Amino acid sequence: MSKRVSASDAKNNFGGLLEDVALLGRVDVMKHGRLVAVVLSPWALNSFSAAPAGAGSRRAWGEKHMIPPERARAARMLNRPDSFDEE
């Protein structure tokens, strides 16, 4: 079961949108009568995607982390400046 909400309602009531996603698993966001976004719970996402081949006992993506581990690792490795120039 899914629910449809307008983009402005999703923006103005984001907390309510998250509650609906947690309850229903899926919420479709509409703008001017067109589907522009689909918000899925992690459990609904896992039902759409199969576990990667050879994953063994590894958890499926989305159960524990919101982004794939490779991207999370890359984000932590960004170069930060040692100091900032003050003028």
C-alpha positions as CSV (number, residue, x, y, z in Angstrom):
1,M,0.0,0.0,0.0
2,S,1.3,3.5,-0.8
3,K,0.1,7.0,-0.3
4,R,0.3,10.1,-2.6
5,V,1.1,13.5,-1.3
6,S,1.8,16.8,-3.0
7,A,5.3,18.2,-3.1
8,S,4.3,21.2,-1.1
9,D,2.7,19.0,1.6
10,A,5.8,16.8,1.7
11,K,8.0,19.9,2.2
12,N,5.7,21.6,4.8
13,N,5.1,18.4,6.8
14,F,8.3,16.4,6.4
15,G,7.9,14.8,9.8
16,G,4.5,13.5,8.8
17,L,5.9,12.2,5.5
18,L,8.5,10.2,7.4
19,E,5.9,8.8,9.7
20,D,3.8,7.7,6.7
21,V,6.9,6.1,5.1
22,A,7.6,4.2,8.3
23,L,4.0,3.0,8.5
24,L,3.3,2.3,4.8
25,G,6.7,1.6,3.4
26,R,6.2,3.9,0.4
27,V,5.0,7.4,-0.3
28,D,4.7,8.9,-3.8
29,V,5.3,12.6,-4.1
30,M,3.3,14.4,-6.8
31,K,3.9,17.8,-8.4
32,H,1.4,19.2,-10.9
33,G,-0.2,15.8,-11.2
34,R,3.1,14.1,-12.1
35,L,5.1,11.6,-10.0
36,V,8.3,13.4,-9.1
37,A,9.7,11.3,-6.2
38,V,9.2,8.0,-4.3
39,V,10.2,7.8,-0.7
40,L,10.8,4.3,0.5
41,S,11.5,2.8,3.9
42,P,14.7,0.6,4.2
43,W,12.6,-2.5,4.3
44,A,10.6,-1.6,1.2
45,L,13.9,-0.8,-0.6
46,N,15.3,-4.3,0.3
47,S,12.2,-5.9,-1.1
48,F,12.9,-4.2,-4.5
49,S,16.6,-5.1,-4.6
50,A,18.3,-8.5,-4.1
51,A,21.4,-8.9,-2.1
52,P,24.6,-8.7,-4.2
53,A,26.0,-11.9,-5.4
54,G,28.7,-13.3,-3.2
55,A,27.7,-11.1,-0.3
56,G,27.5,-14.1,2.1
57,S,26.3,-13.1,5.5
58,R,26.7,-9.4,4.8
59,R,23.6,-7.4,5.4
60,A,21.7,-6.0,2.3
61,W,22.4,-2.3,1.6
62,G,19.9,0.0,3.4
63,E,19.3,-2.1,6.5
64,K,22.2,-0.5,8.5
65,H,23.5,2.4,6.4
66,M,21.8,4.9,4.3
67,I,24.6,5.0,1.7
68,P,26.7,2.2,0.3
69,P,29.9,1.5,2.3
70,E,32.2,2.4,-0.7
71,R,30.7,5.9,-0.9
72,A,30.8,6.4,2.9
73,R,34.5,5.5,2.9
74,A,35.2,7.9,0.1
75,A,33.4,10.7,1.8
76,R,35.5,10.2,5.0
77,M,38.7,10.4,2.9
78,L,38.2,14.0,1.6
79,N,41.2,16.2,2.0
80,R,40.7,18.9,4.5
81,P,42.9,22.0,4.6
82,D,45.5,22.2,7.4
83,S,44.8,25.8,8.0
84,F,42.7,28.6,6.6
85,D,44.4,31.8,5.2
86,E,43.2,34.9,7.1
87,E,43.5,38.2,5.3
